[in-house]
Amino acid sequence: MATTAGVYRNGNYSRNSLSTNNNKVEKPLSVNSNPKNSLKSKSLPGSGLRKSAPPSLGAAKDDTGAPGRVRVAVRLRPRNEEEMVADADFADCVELQPEVKRLKLRKNNWDSDTYEFDEVLTEFASQKRVYEVVAKPVVESVMDGYNGTVMAYGQTGTGKTYTLGRLGEEDTAARGIMVRAMEDILADVSLETDSVSVSYLQLYMETIQDLLDTANDNISIVEDPKSGDVSLPGASLVEIRNQQSFVELLQLGEAHRFAANTKLNTESSRSHAILMVHVKRSVKGRDSILSNENGNNSHMAKSLKPPVVRKGKLVVVDLAGSERIDKSGSEGHALEEAKSINLSLSALGKCINALAENSTHVPIRDSKLTRLLRDSFGGTARTSLVITIGPSPRHRGETTSTIMFGQRAMKVENMLKLKEEFDYKSLSRRLDIQLEKLIAEHEKQQKAFENEIERVTTEAKHQILESERNYAVELEKEKLNYQKEYMESIKKLEEKWMMNQQKHAGGENAAGLKDESSNWISNGEVDSRVANMEELSEMKKKLQKETLLRKAAEEEVNKLKSQLAELTKSEALAKSDMSKLQKMLEDEACQKEKLEGEIAILHSQLLQISFEADETARRIDKGGSEKVPGSLDSLLSQVRQPQTNDLGNGEKSSIAKLFEQVGLQRILSLLEAEDVDVRIHAVKVVANLAAEETNQEKIVEAGGLKSLLMLLRSSEDETIHRVAAGAIANLAMNETNQELIMSQGGIRLLSMTAGSAEDPQTLRMVAGAIANLCGNDKLQMKLRGEGGIKALLGMVRCRHPDVLAQVARGIANFAKCESRASTQGTKNGRSFLIEDGVLPWIVQNANNEASPIRRHIELALCHLAQHEVNAKDMISGGALWELVRISRDCSREDIRTLAHRTLTSSPTFQAEMRRLGIDY
């Protein structure tokens, strides 16, 4: 099967890779165990092979019972056209035995070395087969909430990118691990409750660049000081909803990746490509969290339990190929690229060697590649490595190196950690939805009730108005009728009277007329009275009738008023119910606030427990003495969260919650309180806040640095001095803050504190702060002028190893800055350290039993010896013998190399060693 190197670069596409978006504890890159793996054994008659790996790459445990060992598979590339011509008369340098998972590397025609791997893939192995045995178990672990890494390593042109990044647009069977992994992930997640997002980066010339955003070409690595987590906050993060969008992102990113034409490969990768796939899944997964939320108390109580989410991260690493310059023919800029690639791969190899040999020091900070992969080797991720080799005997040396890399990687043990946490945000959203639903329901009921009250009131008013109107109309009618009848009666009486007057007016004699008239008047009066009585009787009847009608109307009005009173009473009862509902809502709001407070407390306590567990594990791993140079973890351990057991409920106060509720200005104002205990608790809170890099700028802007320096100046309490110095040491990790500390007289105050303090912990904090300031090139003259060096030297009186370690670190930082300034030509003359009398103490402690002290002193000696002007003083002070010892016996290779280079490059040292007869 003849296949060119171009086929392994995705055919027509040349290179196809990827493109454009409260509570973890992980272990740093360290040694876990060393399984008994055989590196190699002679294939002589009668010789047996020791088991180096279990038979299946996808098993959860190896046959030794230790979980999480790095799984290694080897894949052979077929001969390309050039090799078929050039090596036609030569056999392949390797022989594969896939049925027993062995590989034979031929030395010559009669001798070979045999190696065992977790999987042996021949040149005929399909892409599907490679994915199933190498990457699929890792992908399944990521879906279960673990971190996972799939990485390809090998010589340039052996098929790494073909194995990982082939898109398979023309032939789906040729799809690589990246495409197949995303297909499995998208098939297993629910886009309603889960999320998948990717970042695609390249490490080029020790610079991390974003392949999805070319403007983002210098991304920094951020490490969580508590969990050790490595993150890239500046990288693009693209959410993936379907496979097509993922393939398009791969094409976009691959177009931005650096590649070059070399003798070994027409499309040689010049950078390490890193694909990061973040998978966030809900444990209860597919059930809608908002279904059946009726707002009743029992359901609400059940819904208060926060959902659990699992966050897995899959890292696929396509390493640039290792190459020899004489074979690749790289020159000019390509040569610099090759050097950078080889240096990063060498750093990775050193880390794996240290892990395989259970070394106490793993040099993860030698390269950004090893920092990015700290979780993949010796960390908490499930890791699968596929090493790619070629069959050509011309590259037997590179093939041997690749095989040995894989053999050492098989000895690395990872301790898998489930990335599971409570989704407090989801719980908060759910409670908000329930509250909004209850409020909407209450408003709806209140509005309906108000509408009903308004309707009943309107009807009652209409009935009253109608009754009054009817009463007025009837009364007016009766009044008109009465007046009409009255007028008619008066008219009739007048007519009768006139008629009677006319009848009796013509009488003949007066007496007769008088008697007749008298009689007539009597009769008329009687008739008139009778008529009047009848009229009055009629009128009384009518008045009685009107009175009855009026009483009936009044009764109707009273009845309507009674109904109105009942409606008013009903309205009052409704308002009372409304007030009760309002109170219930307020109680529910209070309950929500209380729950949120409890959640915040639990979250804070969990963070504190995680931090303490990490500190304990670190002390156990390092024996309590080994510290990372330049870090302040040892200082942070002295500044614990203040206890508030004097509160009525006896609970601990959360620093984060205190910061949010009280505010930074209020906390800083407590630094000036008259009560000493209040000041102590306040400065402890500020020290804890200063340990977080995100809070440091806020503290300085709010005047916290000035307040801390004021405490050093005005307070006489040893505890306040210790904690304030620790807080200043945390702030002094930042270069801008260092200049502020110096400008505000901080070094003078720290020197005064060092001179008066007796407590070793206080001296350690002060020494740590001064040591951080010693690492700033701009502050050398001022630091020395204000007594910083003399303060460091004065603190050695304590003799406590932690204090001496910080003093040694400060001296090493100062010597390094001096060395750099002398190299750049900005400083001439002897070292300030020698002038201030530090050299005798350096020589005396150069071979100190404590490794942190010894390491810093050795570095300081090497930096001082780099400049010829210091050589005579160092010879007279006995430093030459220590430099010779360091160059021969130092446990650290970089310091040993630096000492050797310094001795060989100095004419003064060379002449003195010849005079003393030192064979060097």
QUIKA-V48356 format. One line per field, one symbol per residue. ss: DSSP state (2 for helix, 1 for strand, 0 for the rest). phi: phi as a letter, one per 20 degrees, with the letter a starting at -180 (. if undefined). burial: 1 if it has 9 or more other C-alpha atoms within 8 Angstrom, else 0. A space follows every 50 residues. Layout:
BEGIN
ss: ???
phi: ???
burial: ???
END
This chain:
BEGIN
ss: 00000022202220000000000000000000000000001100000000 00000000001000001010111111100022222200000001111000 01111100000111110011100000222222222222222220000111 11111000022222200000022200222222222222000000111111 11110011110000000000011000000110000001100022222222 22222200110000000110011111111111000000000000002222 22200011111111111100010022220000222222222222222222 22222200000002220222220000000001111111110022222222 22222222200010000001111222222222222222222222222222 22222222222222222222222222222222222222222222222222 22200000022222222222222222222222222222222222222222 22222222222222222222222222222222222222222222222222 22222222222222222222220000000000222200000000000000 00002222222202222222220002222222222222220022222222 20022222222222000222222222222220002222222220022222 22222200022222222222222200222222222002222222222200 22222222222222222222222200000002222000222222000000 22222222222222200222222222002222222222200022222222 22222022222222220000
phi: .ecfffffdmlfembccebg..rdcceffbedacfedefabfeegneede fdaffdfeffcefenefnffecddceeffeffffefdfecfffccecffd lccddfebfccbddcdcfbddffeffffffffeedffffffffeodebcc cdcrffndoffffedfemfecffegefgfffffffffdddffddbccccc ccdclmcecefebffedbeeeddffeemfdccfeefcdfddbffffffff fffffeffbbecfeafcefdbeecddddddcefeleeffdfleenfffff fffffffdcdddcdddddffffbeffeemfbmffffffffffffffffff ffffffelffcdffefbfffffdfeecmddeedcddddcdefffdfffff ffffgfffffeedddfcfecbeefffffffffffffffffffffffffff ffffffffffffffffffffffffffffffffffffffffffffffffff fffdfefedffgffffffffffffffffffffffffffffffffffffff ffffffffffffffffffffffffffffffffffffffffffffffffff fffffffffffffffffffffdmmcecffnecfffffedeffecffffem eeeffffffffenffffffffdfffffffffffffffffffeffefffff fenffffffffffdedefffgffffffffffffefffgfffffemfffff fffffdecfgffffffffffffffedffdgfffffenfffffffffffmf fffffffffffffffffffffffeneccnffffffemeggffffdfdfff ffffffffffgfffffdgfeffffffenfffffffffddffeffffffff ffffeefffffffffemeec
burial: 00111111111001111111100111111111010011101110000000 11110011001100011111111111111110110010000011111100 11111110001111111111110000100111111111101110111111 11111111111111111100000111111111111100110011111111 11110111111111011010100000110101001111110010111111 11110010110101111111111111111111001000000010100011 00100111111111111111111010010100011111011101101111 11111101100101001111110111111111111111111110010111 01111111111111111011111101110110011011100100010010 00100110010011001100100010010001000000100010000000 00010000000111001100000000010000001000100100010001 00100110010011001000100100010010001000100100010011 10111110011001100110010010100001001100100001000000 00111011100011001101101000011111111111111000110011 00011111111100100101111111111111100011101100011111 10111010011111111111111111101100110011111111110000 00111111111111111110110000000010110001100110110000 11110111111111111001100110111101111110010000111111 01110101110011000000
END
